[in-house]
Amino acid sequence: MQSLNDFVAGKLAVLDRSNLHRALAETERLDGVWVERGGRRLVSFCCNDYLSLSQHPSIKAAAIAAIERYGVGSGASRLVTGNHPLFGRLEAQLARLKGTAAACAFGSGYLANTGIIPALVGQDDLVLIDELSHACLWTGARLSRATVRPFHHSDAAEVEALLHVHRGRHPRALIATDGVFSMDGDLAPLPQLSALAKRYDAWLMTDDAHGLGVIGGGRGSSFAFSAPVEVPLQMGTLSKAIGGYGGYLCASDPVIDLIHNRARTFVYATGLPPAMVAAALAALGLIEREPGYAALPLTKARSFTRLTGLPEAQSPIVPLIVGKADAALAASRQLETEGILVTAIRPPTVPAGTARLRFTFTAAHPDSEIERLAALVRKMLARHLESATP
Ligand SMILES: Cc1ncc(COP(=O)(O)O)c(C=O)c1O
């Protein structure tokens, strides 16, 4: 259709003009850290496989054994014939780790968020959401048709003010936030949010995609403070530190029962393949047995922030905010010429004017590569300071 192609070409031209056109770059991941792109071997600092479990021999063996025994796919929605016995084991393990009564696995983290929120709140209700929350938390909030009120990043005082003014007008209220912010690496102020949630009878929900396995002794953001924080809705993904694919919600028994009945992305979607469930079970077992290994990504991120003078890392994610999209692209290209892969993150993934390099650290990064990266980043920062000096 000519009109379709013309319309799309116009949209793409706008993206091109603002350096926001993205393109897929074929990349072969050789192990947890090294990749091959364009015929070159690069060390990657932009992968969420924080513990390199996607490559771990015992986890691969668990997935292969599950494929050999049960086949590749799960065949149907879990409510029809796709509820493989492995799911019960995975959900029990997730619930134990997160300190909840129950859990529910989803096809992905994105599916989890877009299913959970509309199952719990609707048209009359209120959702308060951190402005920097992940796109799928936003999608879930919007799909719910509740009144969605964003609050400034990690601003618990603003949450209180919003609850004070608006809570009484809505039968139910949800406070939604990333536990670890995916593009900034900082932690949400969960102790304060939890206290407010209790005071105003609001339900606190965290997206802990980047917390599970790597902070709070591997148990995630609710466990990263001086005392465990009560978070009744702990969502996360199996695609980052767990190394596979899939999402989950840890919550009470009745909440999970309702999710089984009302979350459309659970009811009307095919269950995860048994191999992914088996891999996640093996990965969670490894994280529980080896807390020292699970702590390594944060230790490595902290050694990078120490070497570069950047604010101390709170998670394995460290941002270097560059500003304009073209400057972030140039910085990324420069690192690539040095054999280092760090993708530039541009709007709309991050707010306009805050394009950045987002470094992620894994247990397997050699210290020598972190030192080399830090030296290059120090040079970039020095050049930036020089050019900013009148
Ligand atoms: C904070 C956050 N939430 C949710 C997701 C989506 O999870 P999934 O990739 O499992 O769909 C991601 C990343 O992809 C994420 O970074």
PDBQT file of the ligand as one rigid body, heavy atoms in Angstrom, charges set to zero:
ROOT
HETATM    1  C1  LIG A 401      12.669  -2.846  34.410  1.00  0.00    +0.000 C 
HETATM    2  C2  LIG A 401      12.217  -3.806  33.370  1.00  0.00    +0.000 A 
HETATM    3  N1  LIG A 401      10.998  -4.337  33.464  1.00  0.00    +0.000 NA
HETATM    4  C3  LIG A 401      10.540  -5.211  32.571  1.00  0.00    +0.000 A 
HETATM    5  C4  LIG A 401      11.299  -5.585  31.497  1.00  0.00    +0.000 A 
HETATM    6  C5  LIG A 401      10.713  -6.530  30.496  1.00  0.00    +0.000 C 
HETATM    7  O1  LIG A 401      11.063  -7.828  30.820  1.00  0.00    +0.000 OA
HETATM    8  P1  LIG A 401      11.120  -8.941  29.659  1.00  0.00    +0.000 P 
HETATM    9  O2  LIG A 401      12.323  -8.637  28.859  1.00  0.00    +0.000 OA
HETATM   10  O3  LIG A 401      11.201 -10.222  30.423  1.00  0.00    +0.000 OA
HETATM   11  O4  LIG A 401       9.874  -8.809  28.880  1.00  0.00    +0.000 OA
HETATM   12  C6  LIG A 401      12.590  -5.064  31.355  1.00  0.00    +0.000 A 
HETATM   13  C7  LIG A 401      13.501  -5.401  30.258  1.00  0.00    +0.000 C 
HETATM   14  O5  LIG A 401      13.400  -5.856  29.277  1.00  0.00    +0.000 OA
HETATM   15  C8  LIG A 401      13.062  -4.147  32.302  1.00  0.00    +0.000 A 
HETATM   16  O6  LIG A 401      14.269  -3.601  32.198  1.00  0.00    +0.000 OA
ENDROOT
TORSDOF 0
